Amino acid sequence: MRRRHWANLACVSALALSLTATAVSAEGQATDPTLGIPLPEQPALLLHADERPQAAQAPVSAEAAPAEPALQTDTATAPAAEPGMVTGAVTPSARPEGSLATPELPAATVAVPDQPVTLDIPEIELPPADPALAAPQAAPVLRSAEPAITPPDLPKVVVDLPAGSEYAADIAARATDALALPRLAERERAEILAAYEANGNRPLWIEGRGWSTAGLRLTERLGRAGEDGLRPADYPLPAFEASDKGSLAEADVRLSALAVLYARDARGARVDPRRLSKLLTPTLSLPSATEVLSELAGSGDAGAVLAAYNPPHEGYRRLKAKLAELREHLDDTPLVRIPAGPALKLGMRDERVPLVRARLGLGPSEEPVFDRSTATALAAFQKQAGLPANGVLGAQTLAALGTPATARGEQDIVAQMERWRWLPADLGADHIMVNVPEFRVRVIRQGHVVHETRAIVGKPETATPIFSHKMDHVIVNPSWFVPPSILRKEFIPGLAADPEYAAKRGYVVTRSKGGGISVRQPPGERNALGWIKFMFPNDHAVYLHDTPNRRLFAQERRAFSHGCVRVDNPFLLADQVLGPEWTHERLKRLIGSGERRINLPQPLAIHLVYNTHVVGADGGLTTFEDLYGFHRLVRQALESRS
């Protein structure tokens, strides 16, 4: 059965191939109608005689298969290798339509039965069809290159850049040149550059083609710098071309630099007090460039914020008002030029004496003698000018005489205003103020003086230092340790001459293993510190204290100490700083019972200041002696900057 099955399949295949070959024989070699390429030659059909299906040997009626082709065999071309094999070609029963010529058949044929052969080909079993695939498929729709639907018009893309972005490149390129100011330190320059970079290099003060409102407020404040004793020439406003973005960008950065300079100058950066004297050690609160620009850029009124860097204290505001008053009045004192020469002292004859008398407002004299009236008037002038009131016409006094009174008064006020910049912006709601040239100690609470007393300060050779600190405790029955300066000058030479030098005076000498000595005065009535001292630990080792030598408070010029401040009625001061728990009577009961430390309820700010020019509430100006020459040093430093 297996052989018959394969024979039937072979016959059907041969028949199909024969029909295809016959249809294209007239055109030559067959070609694929789709690809247009020649098809390979069809091989001859070979059938084994012994494998013909049995159905082919049986007679078949014409009605059963009228269209089956006759099978012809070609014995001449049959291969001899396999006996019994039938060879030949399948001839179609009908000619194909058209004018195709019938291919030539071999001449020799093999006899076949008279009846056509019927092939018993079983039906091929196919797998069930997939319902999804059996569904009719829609023909693909070919789309043209043009879209079937016209897309709508898209809106234009608008990029909203931050205001001022058009200046970014010019600011980055010109910032270095804009910051080339002599007094602007490298640190401040770097901080200003960083501030602009953080802002995307956009301008801070430019808007459109000129200054913004904030920029105008800043330029106005810089132009009025003279009102606060500053020099407007130190803050020259930048010029720019409104049509030149580069010029505008550079002006913006320059204005920032000038604002930083002003803010720092207003806080005391113009003069470094420590370079004037090692005894001038205030702690300056200089703002950084980052702080200044942040506050100005974030404020509603940049000009007011910049002006607020000046001292807020009442004493400063009164000086500012006095400065404006002096500038309103012209100097009516005739200016007399006095030639330079040797110093003039009492009793000397000199041709310049009449000029000196005229400058001091004195009448003419018969002889050009530097008499007592001239020396007295000159001493008064020296005191007012902040110079040593010795009545001697030296170089400094001669220079002061050559300055108009109004100009000299302005210089004095400005120098005093500068020293107010050395103080903290916040003095403390409650604080102690020691004005060294005035020899006064005041306790201020909530802006009001609640206690005031006389003080003794350091001698010119052992001057009292100027600084601010915090008082935190009081010591009753203190011991006094002789400071190194007094030890070197007095005790070491005295001990070298007499080993009992210290003991005879009530001091205790302690010798260390290294050979050094310390000298201490035990508590007692004769102790140099008296019965109480007020401590605010500092680098100068000075403090406020009592004194056994109270008669010195009767002197008008009380510069007698080695640097500390001696206080009159110290127990009244203790009442103010220790609070109600430690009354005057309670403290006095501790006297003589051994050293006792008492902490303040809370630290109290203390300021040792050097105010030689003070304006009262009535607007009157009071001057004090320039005891250590600090006022003159500040004034000269400011003048040299000019």
FENDAJO-V969044 format. One line per field, one symbol per residue. burial: I if it has 24 or more other C-alpha atoms within 12 Angstrom, else O. Layout:
# FENDAJO-V969044
burial->???
This chain:
# FENDAJO-V969044
burial->OOOIOOIIIIIIIIIOIIIIIIIIOOOOOOOOOOOOOOOOOOOOIIIIIOIIIOOIOOOOOOOOOOOIIIIIIIOOOIOOOOOOOIIIIIIIOOOOOOOOOOOOOOOOOOOOOOOIIIIOOOOOOOOOOOOOOOOOOOOOOOOOOOOOOOOOOOOOOOOOOOOIIIIIOIIIOIIIOIIOIOOIOOOIIOIIIOIIOOOOIIIIIIIOOIIOOIIIIIIIIIIIIIIIIIIIOIIIIIOOOOOOIIIIIIIIIIIIIIIIIIIIIIIIIIIIIOOOOOIIIIOIOIIIIIIIIIIIIOOOOIIIIIIIIIIIIOIIIIIIIIIOOIOOOOOOOOOIOIOOOOOIIIOOOIOIIIIIIOIIOOOOOOOOIIIOIIIOIIIIIIIIIIIIIIIIIIOIIIOIIIIIIIIIIIIIIIIIIIIIIIIIIOIIOIIIIIIIIIIIIIIIOOOOOOIIIIIIIIOIOIIIIIIIIIIIIIIIIIIIIIIOOOOOOOIIOOOOOOOOOIOOOOIIIOOOOOOOOIIIIIIIOOIIIIIIIIIIOOOIIIIIIIIOOIOOIOOOIIIIIIIIIIIIIIIIIIIIIIOOOIOOOOIOOIOOOOOOOIOIOOIIIIIIIIIIIIIOOOOOIIIIIIIIIIIIIIIIOIOOOO
